[in-house]
Amino acid sequence: MGVPDQRLTDATFADLALPLFDQLYNFAHWLAQDAAEAEDLVQETYAKALRGFSGFQVGTNFRAWIFRILRNAFLNSRAGLKPVPLDENVEEPASAAPSPEAVLVAQASRDAVREGLSELAVPHREILLLCEVEEMSYDEIAQVLAIPVGTVMSRLYRARRALRTVLIGKLQGGPHGL
């Protein structure tokens, strides 16, 4: 039997949690759409994570664990907020619409993307942020959202499609045209 990784077994809560502060705050800010509420969510996340740290299992993904605490704190802060059901059985026809990346490159406008993200439903916004901004793997996202990996892929596809639709509407002179 090998010796457990001493760095992980000797790690304190601060060693694991403090390097994630900026990432947690950015995710909270995108979810809440308010700086003060994001600060409160991060503070609540750290408090809950610290209280539950003794139950954290060494060898599991701390980053996914603390992001899940943040997400649950956000959902709990929204009394009655329920996940938006996504119809998993809808077949999408292939379209000639440009990809989100092509739209972004063509316009080179971070403001448009930020505005587009803020218009998405929370489930779409959170999965895009976890994948594209936080660069989490599908497995990590599945842990944070407590869903199967296949559902992560499906929701990510739908979220990208929703963002593409919003951005194309803006480019074509929608209500907030560029």
ZAGU-322885 format. One record per residue (C-alpha): residue in three letters; z, y, x. Coordinates in steps of 0.2 Angstrom, whole numbers, always signed. Example, Ala and Ser with C-alpha at 12.3 -4.5 7.8 and 13.67 -1.06 7.14 Angstrom:
BEGIN
@code->ALA&zz->+39&yy->-22&xx->+62
@code->SER&zz->+36&yy->-5&xx->+68
REM end
This chain:
BEGIN
@code->MET&zz->+0&yy->+0&xx->+0
@code->GLY&zz->-4&yy->+17&xx->+6
@code->VAL&zz->+8&yy->+31&xx->+8
@code->PRO&zz->+6&yy->+44&xx->-6
@code->ASP&zz->-1&yy->+61&xx->-1
@code->GLN&zz->+14&yy->+71&xx->+5
@code->ARG&zz->+6&yy->+87&xx->+1
@code->LEU&zz->+5&yy->+83&xx->-17
@code->THR&zz->+22&yy->+75&xx->-19
@code->ASP&zz->+31&yy->+89&xx->-10
@code->ALA&zz->+21&yy->+103&xx->-19
@code->THR&zz->+31&yy->+115&xx->-29
@code->PHE&zz->+26&yy->+122&xx->-45
@code->ALA&zz->+22&yy->+139&xx->-36
@code->ASP&zz->+11&yy->+130&xx->-24
@code->LEU&zz->+1&yy->+123&xx->-38
@code->ALA&zz->+1&yy->+136&xx->-51
@code->LEU&zz->+1&yy->+153&xx->-42
@code->PRO&zz->-17&yy->+150&xx->-34
@code->LEU&zz->-23&yy->+148&xx->-52
@code->PHE&zz->-17&yy->+165&xx->-58
@code->ASP&zz->-33&yy->+174&xx->-58
@code->GLN&zz->-43&yy->+160&xx->-66
@code->LEU&zz->-30&yy->+158&xx->-80
@code->TYR&zz->-30&yy->+177&xx->-83
@code->ASN&zz->-49&yy->+178&xx->-84
@code->PHE&zz->-50&yy->+163&xx->-96
@code->ALA&zz->-36&yy->+170&xx->-107
@code->HIS&zz->-44&yy->+187&xx->-107
@code->TRP&zz->-61&yy->+180&xx->-112
@code->LEU&zz->-52&yy->+170&xx->-126
@code->ALA&zz->-41&yy->+184&xx->-133
@code->GLN&zz->-53&yy->+198&xx->-130
@code->ASP&zz->-38&yy->+209&xx->-126
@code->ALA&zz->-30&yy->+212&xx->-109
@code->ALA&zz->-12&yy->+214&xx->-115
@code->GLU&zz->-14&yy->+198&xx->-125
@code->ALA&zz->-21&yy->+189&xx->-110
@code->GLU&zz->-6&yy->+194&xx->-100
@code->ASP&zz->+6&yy->+188&xx->-113
@code->LEU&zz->-4&yy->+171&xx->-114
@code->VAL&zz->-3&yy->+169&xx->-95
@code->GLN&zz->+15&yy->+173&xx->-95
@code->GLU&zz->+18&yy->+160&xx->-109
@code->THR&zz->+8&yy->+147&xx->-100
@code->TYR&zz->+18&yy->+149&xx->-84
@code->ALA&zz->+34&yy->+148&xx->-94
@code->LYS&zz->+29&yy->+132&xx->-103
@code->ALA&zz->+21&yy->+124&xx->-88
@code->LEU&zz->+37&yy->+128&xx->-77
@code->ARG&zz->+48&yy->+120&xx->-91
@code->GLY&zz->+37&yy->+105&xx->-92
@code->PHE&zz->+33&yy->+103&xx->-73
@code->SER&zz->+46&yy->+89&xx->-71
@code->GLY&zz->+35&yy->+79&xx->-83
@code->PHE&zz->+19&yy->+82&xx->-74
@code->GLN&zz->+12&yy->+66&xx->-66
@code->VAL&zz->+8&yy->+67&xx->-47
@code->GLY&zz->-10&yy->+62&xx->-45
@code->THR&zz->-16&yy->+69&xx->-61
@code->ASN&zz->-26&yy->+85&xx->-62
@code->PHE&zz->-14&yy->+100&xx->-62
@code->ARG&zz->-28&yy->+113&xx->-65
@code->ALA&zz->-34&yy->+104&xx->-81
@code->TRP&zz->-16&yy->+102&xx->-86
@code->ILE&zz->-11&yy->+120&xx->-85
@code->PHE&zz->-28&yy->+126&xx->-93
@code->ARG&zz->-24&yy->+115&xx->-107
@code->ILE&zz->-7&yy->+123&xx->-109
@code->LEU&zz->-16&yy->+140&xx->-109
@code->ARG&zz->-28&yy->+135&xx->-122
@code->ASN&zz->-14&yy->+128&xx->-133
@code->ALA&zz->-4&yy->+144&xx->-132
@code->PHE&zz->-20&yy->+153&xx->-137
@code->LEU&zz->-23&yy->+142&xx->-152
@code->ASN&zz->-5&yy->+143&xx->-157
@code->SER&zz->-5&yy->+162&xx->-156
@code->ARG&zz->-19&yy->+162&xx->-169
@code->ALA&zz->-10&yy->+157&xx->-184
@code->GLY&zz->-21&yy->+146&xx->-194
@code->LEU&zz->-35&yy->+145&xx->-181
@code->LYS&zz->-44&yy->+129&xx->-182
@code->PRO&zz->-57&yy->+122&xx->-171
@code->VAL&zz->-75&yy->+126&xx->-178
@code->PRO&zz->-82&yy->+109&xx->-183
@code->LEU&zz->-99&yy->+106&xx->-174
@code->ASP&zz->-111&yy->+95&xx->-183
@code->GLU&zz->-114&yy->+81&xx->-170
@code->ASN&zz->-128&yy->+73&xx->-180
@code->VAL&zz->-141&yy->+88&xx->-181
@code->GLU&zz->-156&yy->+84&xx->-171
@code->GLU&zz->-164&yy->+99&xx->-163
@code->PRO&zz->-182&yy->+101&xx->-161
@code->ALA&zz->-189&yy->+105&xx->-144
@code->SER&zz->-192&yy->+124&xx->-143
@code->ALA&zz->-202&yy->+135&xx->-132
@code->ALA&zz->-188&yy->+148&xx->-131
@code->PRO&zz->-183&yy->+152&xx->-114
@code->SER&zz->-168&yy->+145&xx->-106
@code->PRO&zz->-152&yy->+155&xx->-105
@code->GLU&zz->-155&yy->+156&xx->-86
@code->ALA&zz->-172&yy->+163&xx->-88
@code->VAL&zz->-166&yy->+176&xx->-101
@code->LEU&zz->-152&yy->+181&xx->-89
@code->VAL&zz->-164&yy->+182&xx->-74
@code->ALA&zz->-177&yy->+192&xx->-83
@code->GLN&zz->-164&yy->+205&xx->-89
@code->ALA&zz->-152&yy->+204&xx->-75
@code->SER&zz->-138&yy->+211&xx->-86
@code->ARG&zz->-120&yy->+206&xx->-85
@code->ASP&zz->-115&yy->+217&xx->-99
@code->ALA&zz->-127&yy->+208&xx->-111
@code->VAL&zz->-120&yy->+191&xx->-106
@code->ARG&zz->-102&yy->+197&xx->-108
@code->GLU&zz->-106&yy->+205&xx->-125
@code->GLY&zz->-116&yy->+189&xx->-130
@code->LEU&zz->-101&yy->+178&xx->-125
@code->SER&zz->-89&yy->+189&xx->-134
@code->GLU&zz->-99&yy->+186&xx->-150
@code->LEU&zz->-98&yy->+167&xx->-149
@code->ALA&zz->-86&yy->+157&xx->-158
@code->VAL&zz->-70&yy->+152&xx->-148
@code->PRO&zz->-75&yy->+134&xx->-146
@code->HIS&zz->-92&yy->+139&xx->-139
@code->ARG&zz->-85&yy->+153&xx->-128
@code->GLU&zz->-71&yy->+142&xx->-121
@code->ILE&zz->-82&yy->+128&xx->-116
@code->LEU&zz->-95&yy->+139&xx->-107
@code->LEU&zz->-81&yy->+148&xx->-98
@code->LEU&zz->-73&yy->+132&xx->-92
@code->CYS&zz->-90&yy->+125&xx->-86
@code->GLU&zz->-100&yy->+140&xx->-80
@code->VAL&zz->-86&yy->+152&xx->-74
@code->GLU&zz->-72&yy->+140&xx->-69
@code->GLU&zz->-84&yy->+127&xx->-63
@code->MET&zz->-74&yy->+113&xx->-70
@code->SER&zz->-81&yy->+96&xx->-71
@code->TYR&zz->-85&yy->+88&xx->-88
@code->ASP&zz->-70&yy->+76&xx->-85
@code->GLU&zz->-59&yy->+91&xx->-82
@code->ILE&zz->-65&yy->+100&xx->-97
@code->ALA&zz->-62&yy->+85&xx->-108
@code->GLN&zz->-44&yy->+85&xx->-102
@code->VAL&zz->-42&yy->+103&xx->-106
@code->LEU&zz->-49&yy->+102&xx->-123
@code->ALA&zz->-43&yy->+84&xx->-127
@code->ILE&zz->-60&yy->+78&xx->-132
@code->PRO&zz->-72&yy->+64&xx->-125
@code->VAL&zz->-84&yy->+68&xx->-111
@code->GLY&zz->-98&yy->+65&xx->-122
@code->THR&zz->-92&yy->+78&xx->-134
@code->VAL&zz->-90&yy->+90&xx->-120
@code->MET&zz->-109&yy->+88&xx->-116
@code->SER&zz->-114&yy->+90&xx->-134
@code->ARG&zz->-103&yy->+106&xx->-137
@code->LEU&zz->-109&yy->+113&xx->-120
@code->TYR&zz->-127&yy->+110&xx->-126
@code->ARG&zz->-124&yy->+119&xx->-143
@code->ALA&zz->-114&yy->+133&xx->-134
@code->ARG&zz->-128&yy->+136&xx->-122
@code->ARG&zz->-140&yy->+136&xx->-137
@code->ALA&zz->-129&yy->+148&xx->-146
@code->LEU&zz->-128&yy->+160&xx->-132
@code->ARG&zz->-147&yy->+159&xx->-129
@code->THR&zz->-150&yy->+164&xx->-148
@code->VAL&zz->-138&yy->+179&xx->-146
@code->LEU&zz->-146&yy->+185&xx->-130
@code->ILE&zz->-164&yy->+183&xx->-137
@code->GLY&zz->-159&yy->+193&xx->-152
@code->LYS&zz->-153&yy->+207&xx->-141
@code->LEU&zz->-169&yy->+206&xx->-131
@code->GLN&zz->-179&yy->+207&xx->-146
@code->GLY&zz->-171&yy->+223&xx->-152
@code->GLY&zz->-157&yy->+215&xx->-162
@code->PRO&zz->-142&yy->+226&xx->-168
@code->HIS&zz->-136&yy->+229&xx->-150
@code->GLY&zz->-153&yy->+229&xx->-142
@code->LEU&zz->-153&yy->+231&xx->-123
REM end
